[in-house]
Amino acid sequence: MKIPGVIGCCLAALATLLARTRGADDFLDRVGDALTTTAWHDTVRARLSGSVNLDGYRLQQPAPGLIFADGANLFSPRLTLLLDAQFGRQMYIFAQTRADRAFDPSDEGTQVRLDEYALRITPWPNAHFSLQIGKFATVVGNWVPRHGVWDDPFITAPLPYENLTGLWDVAAARSSDVLLAWAHVRPGPSGDAEYADKYLRLPMIWGPSYASGAALFGEFGKMEYAVELKNAALSSRPETWDATRTQWQHPTFSGRLGYRPNVMWNLGFSASTGSFLRPSAQPTLAAGHGLGDYREIVLGQDIGFAWHHLQLWAEFYATRFEIPLVGNVGTWAYYLEAKYKFTPQFFGALRWNQQWFSTVSDSAGESVPWGRAVWRLDLASGYRFTPHTELKLQYSLQHEAVGSRDYSHLLAAQFVVRF
């Protein structure tokens, strides 16, 4: 597989940038100081920070996961600006704005979005809870807290957060045959058909799920908890996350209960339930049923472990979608991830992902899985040239029955500058 032109251009630009690394690093330190302000004897602190990442992809069609492009090469740059403000010990405000080609890697035009904004209140210093209101990432699982471009050793998300199923959110499936057609199980899929309706399909969890709502979280000794009320389900797409875009008649409830027996281990259990259909799907519902009858129910377990230069993570999700006229359909997905720091600057990472589906009875009475089982192997390496610059490379091998081929490959490169 040849390295694509866009990745080659990224690496050429990187070589030029690194020739001036030390001077640029000192400049970014000064920028960070200039973007930090304090007042009233440090009781009020505010900081503007951010990052620029240049992502290049070489992929096969149909594009995998949440990559929306119809070509073999994709260049996806992004500017991220983060505002953090602390008012005493009781109040914290944060916001995240991005300028890119779309929330997920895409060949669309440039857009600017306010992806996150929230107010967090801790009533008193020793309180065992904090209240957060706004638009922010879900509390479910252990990947979301480390999904940032600087913290995640990979460029793409784990399979449970990006592999698309056959379910749509703009219409309700009226029969198992319709569901199988949407999942491209029957008739046999083709590359063109896969991409034509890709924008309609949903994963188990759409990335970090920046839906709007409120959360309550805290800790008691070795136990930690978090519960949230959001306006959209975990599978909902980014266009529905704004508080003004999705009605609140059918909110989603999610939570996580964690246990940290010591500094090495972090164990958690998550759960969520909510309607996976948009309000616009109302005319397609089965007679006598409402949006609340089309529910996504998610149960998850997560494990984190750290010892010296080794870090391990794992998550397992079991998801059930309730569909009147079809029944309850389930899907299960997990991943195992390891990261090892060979030096303070150089690391390597390995991730194994897998997902499979329950069966439904088609019109002929046969039991057929309502989705295509898939596994994926992700390999990544990264090098941090300075506290502000990092280069990551990733190769992914995926197995899934898609038309005339079962295996697909993805090569990605990402250069990050943070300030």
C-alpha positions in Angstrom: 0.0 0.0 0.0 1.5 3.3 -1.0 1.5 6.3 1.4 -1.0 8.7 0.0 -0.2 12.2 -1.2 -1.9 13.8 1.7 0.1 11.9 4.3 3.2 12.6 2.3 2.4 16.3 2.4 1.8 16.1 6.1 5.2 14.4 6.7 6.9 17.0 4.5 5.3 19.8 6.4 6.3 18.1 9.6 10.0 17.9 8.6 10.0 21.6 7.9 8.3 22.4 11.2 10.7 20.2 13.2 13.7 22.1 11.7 12.5 25.0 13.9 11.3 22.9 16.8 13.1 24.7 19.7 12.1 28.2 18.7 8.5 27.1 18.1 8.4 25.4 21.4 9.5 28.5 23.3 7.0 30.6 21.3 4.2 28.2 22.3 5.2 28.5 25.9 4.9 32.2 25.7 1.6 31.9 23.9 0.3 29.7 26.8 1.4 32.3 29.3 -0.3 35.1 27.4 -3.6 33.2 27.2 -3.8 32.7 30.9 -5.2 35.4 33.2 -6.0 35.7 36.9 -7.9 38.2 39.0 -9.0 38.9 42.6 -6.0 37.3 44.2 -6.1 34.2 42.0 -9.7 33.4 43.0 -10.6 33.8 39.3 -8.5 32.1 36.7 -9.1 31.7 33.0 -7.1 30.0 30.2 -7.5 29.7 26.5 -5.7 26.7 25.0 -6.1 24.5 22.0 -4.5 22.4 19.3 -4.0 22.1 15.6 -4.0 18.6 14.1 -3.4 17.6 10.6 -4.9 14.2 9.8 -4.3 12.2 6.6 -6.0 8.9 5.7 -5.5 6.3 3.0 -8.5 4.0 2.9 -10.6 1.6 0.9 -14.2 2.1 -0.2 -16.7 1.9 1.4 -15.0 4.1 4.0 -14.9 2.4 7.4 -16.6 3.6 10.6 -17.4 7.2 10.9 -15.2 8.4 8.0 -17.4 10.1 5.4 -15.5 10.3 2.2 -15.9 8.7 -1.2 -12.2 8.7 -2.3 -9.1 6.8 -1.4 -7.3 9.8 0.2 -8.6 12.2 2.8 -7.0 15.2 4.4 -8.8 16.3 7.5 -7.3 19.3 9.4 -8.8 20.6 12.7 -8.4 23.7 14.9 -9.6 23.2 18.5 -10.0 26.0 21.0 -10.6 25.3 24.7 -11.7 27.8 27.3 -11.4 26.9 31.0 -12.4 29.3 33.8 -12.4 28.8 37.5 -14.4 31.0 39.9 -13.2 30.2 43.4 -13.6 26.6 44.4 -17.3 26.3 43.7 -17.7 27.2 40.0 -16.0 26.0 36.8 -16.9 26.8 33.2 -15.5 25.2 30.1 -16.2 25.4 26.3 -14.7 23.7 23.2 -14.9 25.2 19.7 -13.7 23.5 16.6 -13.1 24.5 13.0 -12.7 21.5 10.6 -14.4 19.7 7.8 -17.0 18.0 10.0 -17.3 16.5 13.5 -16.1 13.1 12.0 -13.4 12.8 9.3 -15.1 14.0 6.1 -14.5 15.5 2.6 -17.1 18.2 3.3 -16.3 22.0 3.4 -15.1 23.9 6.4 -17.4 24.5 9.3 -17.1 26.0 12.8 -19.0 24.5 15.8 -19.3 24.9 19.5 -19.0 21.2 20.5 -19.0 21.6 24.3 -20.0 24.1 26.9 -20.8 23.6 30.5 -21.1 25.0 34.0 -19.9 22.9 36.9 -20.8 23.7 40.5 -19.2 22.1 43.6 -21.2 23.5 46.6 -18.4 23.2 49.1 -14.7 22.0 49.1 -15.4 18.6 50.8 -18.6 17.9 48.9 -19.0 14.4 47.5 -20.8 15.7 44.4 -20.7 18.2 41.6 -23.5 19.3 39.3 -22.8 20.0 35.6 -25.2 21.6 33.1 -24.6 22.1 29.4 -23.4 20.2 26.4 -20.6 17.7 27.2 -19.3 14.2 26.7 -21.1 11.2 28.2 -20.1 9.8 31.5 -20.3 6.2 30.1 -17.2 4.0 29.8 -13.5 4.7 30.1 -12.5 5.8 26.6 -14.4 9.1 26.6 -12.2 10.7 29.4 -9.1 10.0 27.3 -10.5 10.5 23.8 -8.7 13.9 23.3 -6.3 14.1 20.4 -3.3 14.4 22.8 -4.3 11.6 25.2 -5.5 8.9 22.8 -2.7 6.8 21.3 -4.9 6.0 18.3 -6.3 8.3 15.6 -9.6 6.5 15.2 -12.0 5.5 18.0 -12.6 1.9 19.3 -15.1 -0.1 17.3 -18.1 0.3 19.8 -17.9 4.1 19.2 -17.8 4.2 15.4 -19.0 1.0 13.8 -22.3 1.6 12.0 -25.2 -0.8 12.4 -28.2 -1.1 10.1 -30.5 1.1 12.3 -31.7 4.5 11.1 -32.8 7.4 13.3 -35.0 9.1 10.7 -37.4 6.1 10.2 -38.5 3.1 12.1 -38.0 -0.4 10.5 -41.4 -1.9 9.8 -40.2 -5.5 9.4 -37.1 -7.6 9.8 -36.6 -7.6 6.0 -36.4 -3.8 6.0 -33.8 -4.0 8.9 -31.8 -6.6 7.0 -31.8 -4.4 3.9 -30.7 -1.3 5.8 -27.9 -3.4 7.3 -26.9 -4.6 3.8 -27.2 -8.2 4.9 -29.9 -9.0 2.2 -29.5 -8.4 -0.6 -25.7 -8.7 -0.8 -24.0 -5.3 -0.2 -22.1 -3.3 -2.8 -19.6 -0.5 -2.2 -21.9 2.1 -3.8 -24.9 1.0 -1.7 -22.8 1.0 1.5 -21.9 4.7 1.0 -25.2 5.9 -0.3 -27.1 5.4 2.9 -24.2 5.6 5.3 -25.2 9.0 6.7 -28.5 7.4 7.9 -27.0 4.7 10.0 -26.2 4.6 13.7 -23.4 3.0 15.9 -23.9 1.7 19.4 -22.3 4.9 20.7 -21.5 7.9 18.5 -18.0 8.9 19.6 -17.9 10.9 22.9 -21.6 11.7 22.6 -21.7 15.4 23.3 -25.4 15.5 24.0 -27.0 18.3 26.1 -28.3 17.9 29.6 -27.1 17.7 33.2 -24.9 15.4 35.2 -24.2 14.7 38.8 -20.9 13.0 39.8 -18.6 12.6 42.7 -16.7 10.0 44.8 -16.8 8.3 48.2 -13.5 6.8 49.1 -12.6 4.3 46.5 -16.0 4.5 44.8 -16.9 7.0 42.2 -20.3 7.6 40.5 -21.7 9.7 37.6 -25.3 10.0 36.4 -26.6 12.1 33.5 -29.9 13.2 31.9 -29.4 14.0 28.2 -31.6 15.0 25.3 -30.4 12.3 22.9 -29.4 8.6 23.1 -25.8 7.4 23.0 -26.2 6.3 19.4 -27.5 9.8 18.3 -25.6 11.7 15.7 -23.8 15.1 16.3 -26.6 17.1 14.6 -29.0 16.2 17.3 -26.8 17.0 20.4 -27.7 20.7 20.6 -30.4 21.4 23.2 -32.5 23.2 20.5 -32.3 20.4 18.0 -33.9 17.5 19.9 -37.0 17.7 22.0 -37.0 16.6 25.7 -40.1 14.4 25.8 -38.0 11.3 25.7 -34.7 12.0 27.5 -31.8 9.5 27.9 -30.6 8.4 31.3 -27.0 7.2 31.7 -24.6 6.4 34.5 -21.4 4.9 35.6 -20.3 3.4 38.9 -16.6 3.0 39.3 -14.2 1.4 41.8 -10.5 2.2 42.3 -9.0 -0.4 44.7 -5.6 1.2 44.2 -3.7 3.5 41.9 -3.2 0.8 39.3 -6.8 -0.4 38.8 -9.9 1.4 37.7 -13.1 -0.7 37.3 -16.5 0.5 36.1 -20.0 -0.5 35.1 -22.2 1.7 32.9 -25.8 1.7 31.8 -28.0 3.9 29.5 -31.5 3.9 28.1 -33.2 6.3 25.7 -35.1 6.6 22.4 -32.8 6.2 19.4 -35.2 7.8 16.9 -35.5 11.5 16.0 -38.8 13.3 16.5 -39.1 13.6 12.7 -39.5 9.7 12.5 -42.9 10.0 14.2 -44.9 9.3 10.9 -43.1 6.0 10.4 -43.8 4.5 13.8 -46.0 1.4 14.2 -49.6 2.1 14.9 -50.2 2.6 18.6 -46.6 3.2 19.5 -44.6 6.3 20.3 -40.9 7.3 20.2 -40.5 6.0 23.8 -41.2 2.4 22.5 -38.1 2.6 20.3 -35.4 2.4 22.9 -31.7 1.8 23.0 -30.6 0.0 26.2 -26.8 -0.2 26.8 -24.9 -2.1 29.5 -21.1 -1.8 29.7 -18.2 -2.9 31.7 -14.7 -1.2 31.6 -11.3 -1.9 33.1 -8.2 0.2 33.3 -4.7 -0.8 34.5 -1.4 1.1 34.7 2.0 -0.2 35.8 5.2 1.6 35.1 5.4 2.1 31.3 2.4 -0.2 30.5 -1.3 0.9 30.3 -4.2 -1.4 29.6 -7.8 -0.7 28.9 -10.8 -2.8 28.0 -14.5 -2.2 27.5 -17.4 -4.5 26.7 -20.9 -3.3 25.6 -24.1 -5.2 25.2 -26.8 -3.1 23.5 -30.5 -3.9 22.8 -32.7 -1.9 20.4 -36.4 -2.3 21.0 -38.3 -2.1 17.6 -42.1 -2.8 17.5 -43.1 -5.1 14.6 -39.5 -6.5 14.6 -38.8 -7.3 18.2 -35.7 -6.7 20.3 -32.4 -6.9 18.5 -29.0 -7.0 20.2 -25.4 -6.3 19.4 -22.3 -6.9 21.4 -18.9 -5.2 21.0 -15.6 -5.0 22.9 -12.0 -3.9 22.6 -8.8 -4.7 24.3 -6.1 -1.9 24.2 -2.5 -1.8 25.3 0.0 1.1 25.3 3.6 0.9 26.2 6.1 3.8 26.5 9.5 2.6 25.2 11.0 6.0 26.1 9.5 9.2 27.6 8.8 10.4 24.0 8.1 7.2 22.0 5.2 4.8 22.5 3.5 1.9 20.7 -0.2 0.8 21.0 -2.2 -2.3 20.0 -6.0 -2.6 20.0 -8.2 -5.6 19.2 -11.9 -4.8 18.4 -14.8 -7.1 17.7 -18.6 -6.8 17.2 -21.4 -9.3 16.5 -25.2 -9.3 16.2 -28.2 -11.3 17.3 -30.5 -12.9 14.8 -34.0 -12.0 13.5 -36.5 -14.1 11.5 -36.9 -12.9 7.9 -40.1 -13.3 5.8 -39.1 -16.8 4.9 -38.8 -17.9 8.5 -35.0 -18.1 8.5 -32.9 -16.8 11.4 -30.4 -14.3 10.1 -28.0 -12.0 12.0 -29.2 -8.4 11.6 -25.7 -7.1 11.1 -22.3 -8.3 9.8 -19.9 -9.6 12.4 -16.7 -7.6 12.3 -13.2 -7.6 13.8 -10.5 -5.1 13.6 -6.8 -4.9 14.5 -5.4 -1.4 15.2 -1.6 -0.8 15.4 -0.3 2.7 16.3 2.9 4.4 17.3 3.6 7.9 18.4 6.5 10.3 19.1 6.4 13.5 21.1 9.1 15.8 19.8 8.4 18.4 22.5 5.7 19.0 25.1 3.7 20.7 22.3 4.2 18.5 19.2 3.4 14.9 18.5 3.3 12.6 15.5 1.1 9.5 15.4 0.8 6.7 12.8 -1.8 4.0 12.6 -2.6 1.0 10.5 -5.9 -0.9 10.8 -6.9 -4.3 9.3 -10.6 -5.0 9.4 -12.5 -8.2 8.5 -16.2 -7.9 7.4 -18.2 -9.3 4.6 -18.7 -6.3 2.3 -19.6 -7.2 -1.3 -16.6 -8.8 -3.1 -14.1 -8.4 -0.3 -13.8 -9.4 3.3 -10.6 -7.5 4.4 -10.0 -3.7 4.3 -7.0 -1.6 5.2 -6.6 1.9 6.6 -3.4 3.9 7.0 -3.5 7.2 8.9 -1.1 9.8 10.1 -1.7 12.7 12.5 0.5 15.6 13.5 -0.6 17.6 16.5 0.5 21.0 17.8 -1.0 22.1 21.1 -0.8 25.4 22.9 
